[in-house]
Amino acid sequence: MVKLSHRMSRSATEPVLAVKDLSVILSREGRPSRVIDNISFDMFPCEIVALVGESGSGKTSIGLALQGLLPREYLPRVAGSIRLAGTELVGAGGRTWRSARRHLVRAIPQDPMGALNPTMTIRHQMRESNGGSERSIKDWLARTGLADPDRIADALPHRLSGGQRQRVLIAMAMMARPKLLIADEPTTALDVTIQAQILDLLRDLTREQQTAILFVTHDLSVAASLADRVLVLYAGRIVEMGRIQDVARNAAHPYSAGLLAARFDLDSDRRRPLPTLPGERAPLINVASACSYAPRCPIAQPDCMAIRPPLEAASAHGGAVACLHQEQTPLLSTQRADAKPWPAVAVQETAALRLSNVRKTYPTGTRSFWGRRQSQPVLRSVNLTIKPGECVALVGESGAGKSTLLRIAAGLEAPESGTVTRFDKLGPQVVFQDPVATLTPWLTIGEQIGERLRGVSLDSEYGRRRVGEAIKLVGLDPVLMDALPAEISVGQCQRAVLARAVIVPPSLLLCDEPISAMDVSLAATTLNLLSDLRRQLDMAMLFVTHDLAAARIIADRIAVLKDGELVEVADPDAIIAAPQSAYTRSLIAAMPSLPAGGGR
């Protein structure tokens, strides 16, 4: 068995965090599920360790276990050891855990708006969290790059942008000078420029404060731009670990290689479907005598179903891997050889949607000296036409006006001036960012897909057949027609949302950040599905995103929006190769990337 604590060249002699044989079992509706399966690792001062895996792999559960915040309603059973700054926490009492959370470990959650109290100012929340002085609060807000700390401190959370709220949470966490900082997907929903700033900030603070950071992410590109080491997690178990550059260049586990292959960037082949991980993620159950990845593994052998692979030295790099056939991993290709190019799209010269001189302002909540309500321009004379069969990607930072423009295109908001012309009596369909929140929790998938068949009983043969056809079109198993949203995966929920949108095929599909919170494999699968659907159904599409790589993959044209104005509209390859605006160049420069050779 390989020794699992990589100190590399750290000067510290004792780890800040030592996790040994940690297992966690949660019980849902009386059914026990092993969400963390016998993991061990160490972390040292100033070290940044990335915890990488698909959604549902157990990453967040590890972060909660390290804070003693596992959900009580699931009756958590924890075994093994967690030593934080020399203090054993497994089996510790409430007072010990509260002291640890106050002085030793802090967390930055994925959703900054949900983590902040909407009724309290930032100053009040920072004082309540850390008991700091006014000077300390102002100093920490300034150190995280917030330009006007006094204004930020007196603001309510909804008055701040997503990037500002994330910086506030970092300031609140680092103000306590913790030994360990757990960052749970802190940049997932941020645009690339804000993401790059947050990563730089975390890197600087960990060196300045001698803090260790456990960085939870599903994006190996982001991990490679920040972390020293990576732990690859699958079904609650570490399947590979090592220096991030080594794993990115020479992944030893088929799952790690699959994650690398599924990621897409500005150099990915946009002429054919993206590579994806095969099958569905395995359920979090105890696999005592088999490799949990075997049902999905392209190089699985009979012994993989009979032997649980131990974590051993990786032959491809200086880390460790849990694979019986790691020597075959280099044979896997990052591009699927059997993927045929996409068929050509027949783009017509008419229009499916035309926006002419669209303007929109929102009130700021403040008044001028004369008492007049002030407003902030959101869209400034936007002109955009989408042709039938064409996909236009709308790219820009948070707050640029992308979602507002989509809502106006959908008819959910009215423009202040200008005209919106839709050339379809049925009206467009909208796919929102969170597929789970989009579905009604107490209605079955079949009932929700069939909602658009007005006047048609879902109990009738015709209604069931139409729903079945829509489910088949998006690649869902027909047996899920009677399932509730909570009983299926996020990826299956996304397919159900798309089935509902296309059961009566629209001429225009509007997608608002549909992949921003997804892991790389699920994002690639969703992009492939959207590309396939628009070709089969001859739909036009407006695809709103902050991910320039995703825009390049799916779109025929990219429209770059900055501060409510279109600064550039062009073919994707032309925009990447020769951007005309400084803003577009900054978006390209901020894109995270793997070391040379990453993903083979």
N, C-alpha and C positions, 0 to 999 in steps of 0.2 A: 504494500500500500504506500502510495506516494505521500510525503509530508505536504500538508495542504497550506501551510502558512508561508506565503512568499513575502519576505521582507525586502527583497531586492537590495538596494543600497541605502536603505534608511538608516539614519544615525541612531534612532531610538532603539533601545534594547528590549523594551516591553511594549506589547501591543496595547492600543487604546481599547480595542474590542477583540475578544477571543470567543468565537462561537464554536462549540464542539458537540457533534452528534445531536443537533437540534432537530426535533420533530414536533409537529403540531397537528392535532386532530380536532376538527370542528364537527359538530353534529347538527345537521339540517333536517328538520322534521323527523328526528329520531334515527337518521342515517348517518353514521360516522364517515368522515372523509379526511384522509391524510393530506393536508395542504402543504406541509413542509416535511420533507422526507430525509432525515438523517444527514443534515448538511453541516460542514465545518469550514471555517475560514477565519483569518486574522486580519486586522486593520491597524495601521500604525499612524502616528502623527504626520500631518501634511500629505497623507496618501488619499488619492481619490480612486475608489473602486466602483466600477459600473456593474450593475445587476441587470442583465439583459434577458429577455424572453418574450414570448407572445402574451397577449392578454389572457389572464386566467392561469398563468404558469406558477403563480405563488409569490411574485415579486412584492406586491403590496403587503401580503400576509407576513413576509419576513420583516418588513419595516414596522408593522404593527407589533409583532412579537418582540422586537428590540426595544419598543417603548412601553410594553405591557398594556397595550390598548386593543388586544384582540376582542372582537365583539362577544360580550357576555351571554347574549341570547343563543349563541352557538355552542355554549358549554365547552370552552377550549381546554384541551389537555396538552400540556407542554412538557416535553422530556428533553434531557440533555443539559447543556450549560451555556449561559450567556454571561461573560465577565466583561464589565464595562468599567474602565479605569480601576481595575482591581476589585470591583464589587460584584459578587455573584448575584444575579437577578432572578434566575429560575428558582421558584419557590419562595422568593422574598415577599415580605408583607407590603401592605399598601403604603406605609410611610416611606419605606425604602424606594419603592417605585416612584412616588411623588417627588422625592428628593432627586432621584436620577433624572426625571423629566424636567425638573426645574434647573438643574446645574450641569448635567452631564450630556444629555442627548436632546436635541431639538429637531423638528421636522419642517420641511417646506412642502405643502401638499400640491397636488396637480391643479386644483381649482381655487385660485386665490380669492375669488368673489365669495365662494361658499365658506372659506376659512375665516373671513373677516366678518365682524358683526356690523350689519348694515345700519344700525341705529347709533353707533358710537364713532367718534372721530378717531383718526389714526393715532393722535397723541394719547387719547384716553386708553386705547387698546394696548399701546406699547408700554404705558405706565402700569397698566393692570397686569400685563404679561411678565414684565421684568422689574418693575419698581424703580425704573431709571429716572434720573433727573431730567429737567428740561434741556439742559445742555447736552446730556448724553443722547437723548432722543434726536435732537437736531443734528448732532454729530454723526450718528449712525445712518440717518436718512441721507445725509450728504455723502457719506462714504460709499453708499450703494449707487451713487450716480444720479440722485434726484436733484434737479437743478434748483428748486425752490423749496427747501425743507420746511420752512415756516408755513407756507401755503399747504403743502402736503400733510403736515401734522394736523392742521385744522380742518382738513377735508373729510367728508364721509366717503366710504369705499366706492360708491357708485359714481362719484365725481372724478375718479381716476381711471386711466386707461389700464388695459390688461397688463402691460409691461410695468407700469407704475405700481400696481397692486402686487405684482410678483416681487418687485424690489422692496416694497414695504415688508412683505413676509420674510424676505432674506434678512432685512435689518432687524426685525423682531427676533429672529432665530439667533443671529450672530451677536446681538447685544448681550445675550446671556453667556457668551464665550464658552460654548459647549465643547466637549471633547469629541463628540460625534454629531455630525449633521446628516440627516436622512432627507434626501431630495427626491420626492416621489413624482416622477414625470413632470418636473417643473417647467419644461419648455415645450411640451407636446402641442398645446393649442396656440403657441405664439408664432408670429411671423419670423422669417429667417434673420432679419436685422436685429430685432429685439432678442431673439434666441441667442445670437452671437454675443450680444452685450451681456446677457445673463450668464452665459458660460464663462466669459472673461472675468466677470465679477466673482463668480464662485471660485475660479482658479486663483485669483489674487487674494481673496479672503482666507482661503485655506492655508496659504503660505504665510500670510500675515498673522493669523491667529493660531497657527499650529493645530488646526482642526482636521480631523479625518472626515471625509465625505463618502457616504454610500449613495451613489447616483443611480436611481431606478429609471430605466428607460427601455423602450422596445426598438430603438434606432441605433444600430451599430455605428453609423456615421457620427452621430452626436456623441456617443461613448468614446469614439476614437479621437475626437477633437478635445476631450476633457480629461479622460481617465488615465491612470497608470496601469491598472489591471482590470480584467473583466471576468465576471462569473456568469456563465451561460446557464440559465435555469429552464428546465422542462418538467412539467408535471410535479413541481415541488422539489425537484432534485437537481443538484449541480451536475451538469453533464460535461462541462469543460471550463477550465480556468487557466489564466496565464496573462502575460503582458498583452495589452490591447493590440499593439502593433503586430505581435506574433500571431495572435488568433485571427486578426483581420487578414493577414497575408497567407497563413497556412492553417486554416481551421482543421482540427483533427476529428471533430464529431460531425456526422452527417447533418444533424440539426443546426449546428453553427454554420456549416456550409450552405444549408438551405436558407437561413436567415440572410446570409450575405448575398446569395443569388437572387432572393426576392426583393432586395432593396433596388430602387431605381434612382438614377441621377441624371445629370445633364448629358451624359454620354450613352445612356441606355438606348437600345434599338427600339424606336417608336413605330417601326413598320410591322411589328408582329406582337402577339400577346406576351405580356411579361411573365417570367418564370414565377411560380408560386410553390409553397410547400404543399405536398400532396395530402389529401384527406383532411379530416377534422382533428382538432387538438384532443388528445386523450383526456378522459375525465380524471379528476384528482382523486384517485383511489390508490390503495396500497398494492403495488405490484411487487410481491416478495420474491418471485422466482422468474422474472422476465425483464427485458428492457422495455421501459414504458414507451419508448419511441418506435419500437419495432413495427407496430401496425402501419406506420406512415413512412418507414425508412426505405429508400430505394435500393439499399445494399443489404437488407436484412437477410440473415441465414437462419436455418432451422434452430441453431443453438441460441439465437437471440430471443426466442420464445420460451426457452427453458432455463436460461442462466441470467441472473441479474449482474450486469457488468460492474465491477468495482472501479473506483476512481484511481487510475494509475498514471504513471508518467507518459506524457504524450511524445511520440516519436517525431512529430512534425515541429515541435517547439519545446521550450523549457517548462511548460506548465503541466496540466493534468487533464485526463479525458476519461469518460466512462463509456467505452465502446470496445466490443470484442473484435471488431474488424476495422480498426482505425486506419490500417494501411490502405484500405480501399477508398477512403474518403477523397483523396486527391483525384480519383477517377471521375468524380461527379463533375458535370459541366455546369457553369453558371447560366448558360443559355440552353433551353430545351431544344434539342436538335429537331424534334418533330413539330415544332410550332410553325405553322404556315403563316405567311404574311397576311395581314388584314386585307380583305377585298377593298377595292377602291370605293370611295364614297361619291355618290352622284349628287353634287351640290348644285342646286338650281340658282338661276339668276334673279329670281323673285325674292320676297322677304317673308320670313316667319315672324319676325319681331323687328320693329323699328322704334328707336328712341331718338327724339329730336329735341335738342336744346333743353334737356331735362335738368331742372334745378330743384334743390331741396335744402331747407334750413331747419334746425332744431333750436328751441329755446334753451338758453344756458342756465336759466334759473336766477340770473342776476338782472339788475335794473340799472339804467344809466342814471346820471345825476338828475335828469328831468323826470325820472320815474318810468321811463319806457323800458319794456321788457327787451332784453338783448337776445340775439340769436347767433348761432354758429353755422356758417355754410357747410353743408355736407356734400352736396353735388353741385358742380358748377358747369352748366351748359354742356351736358354730356350728349354726344351723338354716337349712336352705335346701331348697326343693322346686322341681324343674324339671318342667314339664308336657310331655306329648307334643306335638311340633311347636314348642315354645318354645325360644328362645335366650336364655340368661342370661349376661351378661358379668361376670366377676369381676375387679375393678379394685383396684389398690393398689400401694404402693411395693415395692421389692425387700426381701425379708425379712418381708413381711406375712403370709406363709403361703399364698399363692395356689397355688403348685405342689404344696405338701403336700396341700392340700385336693383338688386334681385327682387326685393319686396315690391318695388314699384313696377318692375316688369311682370310680376305675378298678379298685380292688382290688389295686393294686400295693403299698399299705401298709395296715396295720391301725390303726384309731383306738385311742387309749388307753382311751377310754370313749365312750359314745354308740352310735348305730346308723346303718348305711348300708343303704338298701333300694333295690335295682335291680329294676324291673318288666319284665325282659326276660331270657329264658333264654340268648340269644346273648351277652350281655355287651356293654359299651360298647367302642368303638374309640378309640384315642388318636392324635392328630397332634401330634408334638413340634416343638420350635423349629427344629431344623436338619434340613431334609429330606435333605440329602446324607449326613449321618452316620447317618440312620435307615435308609438303603438299604444292602444288602450289596454291596460293590464288585465281586465276582466273579460275581454272578448277573445275568441279563438283567432288564430291566424287566418283561417278560411273566411270567417265572418268579416274581418277587417279588409281582406283583399276584395271581397265581394261587395263592399259598401258602395262602390261606384256603379254597380249594376242596378241602377234605380228601377224599381218596379219589378225586379226579378227575384223570386224567392230562392234563397240559397238551398232550400230543401228540394227544389225541383231538379230534375235531371239536367236541364239546360244550365241552371245556375252552378251546380257542382262541376259540370263539364268545363264551363268558362273559367271558374276558379282553378280547376286542375290544370288547364292549359296555361294560365298565367304562372302558376307555381312551377310548372315544367320549364317554361320559357326562361325563368331566372335561375334554374338549376337547383330548386328546393326539392326535397323528398316529399311526395304527396301525402305520406303518413303524418306530416307535420300540420296538415290542414286543420286538425282538431286540437292542436297544442296551443297553450297560452304563451305569451311572450317570455315570461319568466322561465319557461321550460326549454328554451332554445338558446343558442349562442348569439353573440353580438352579430357575427357574420350572417347567421340565418335571419336575424331580425332585419338586417340591411336588405337582404334579398326579398323578404316579405314586403318591406316598404316599397321596393322597386316594382314588385308584382302588383301591388295596389295601384301604383302610378300608371302602369302600362296595360292593365286589364282592359281598359278602353284606351287604345293607343293615342296619345296626344301628338300634336305636331311639334310641340316645344316642351322640353324637360328642363327645369331649373334646379340646379344642384348647389346647395349652400354649404361649402366646406364638408362634403360627405366623408372624407377620409382623414380629417385633421387629427382625430383622437384614436386612430386605428394603428395596430402594429403593422410592420412592413408587409407581411404576407397577406394579411386581410386587406390592406390598402391596395396591393397589387391585384388581388382577386376582384375587388370592387371596380378598379379601373378597367380590368379586362371585361367585366360584366357590362359596364356602362358602354364601352366601345362596341361590344357585340350587339347590345340592345338597339343602339341608335342606327346601326347598319341594318339589322333585321327589320326594324319598324320605320326606318327612314325618318327619324326624328331630328329636329334641330335641338341644340343643347347650349345652355349657358352654364358654365362650370366655374363657380366662385371658389377661389383657393388662395392661400398665402404661399403655397409650395410651387415654386417655379418648375421643378422637375416633373411634378404631376401634371402641371399645365402643358408642358412640352409633350408629354406622353399622349395625352388624350385629345388635344385641341388641333383644329385646322388653323386657327389664328389665336394669338394672345393679345389681350388688351390690358395695358398696364395703367392702373389707377393710382394717383397720388393726390392726397388732399382734395378729393372730389373731382379731379380733372383727369381726363385720359391724356397721358403723356406720350404713349406709343401704342400702335396697333399694327401687328405684322405677323408673318409666318413664324412659327416657333423656332425653326432652325436659323432664320435670319436674325431674330431677336437675340438668340444665344450667341451666335457668331459675331454679330456686329450691332450691339445695342446702340440706339441713337441718343438716348437720354442718360444723364449721369445717375439718375435714380435707378434705372434698370440695371446699370453697371454695378451699382451698390448692392442690389438684390442678388445678382449673380455672384459677386465677391463674398457675400455672407453665407452662401450655401455650404453646409458642412460636408466633408468628404473623408473617405477612408485613406490610409496610407497607400502609397503606390503598390499595386499588386493585390489590394484588398479584394476579396471575393474571387481571387484567381481569375 
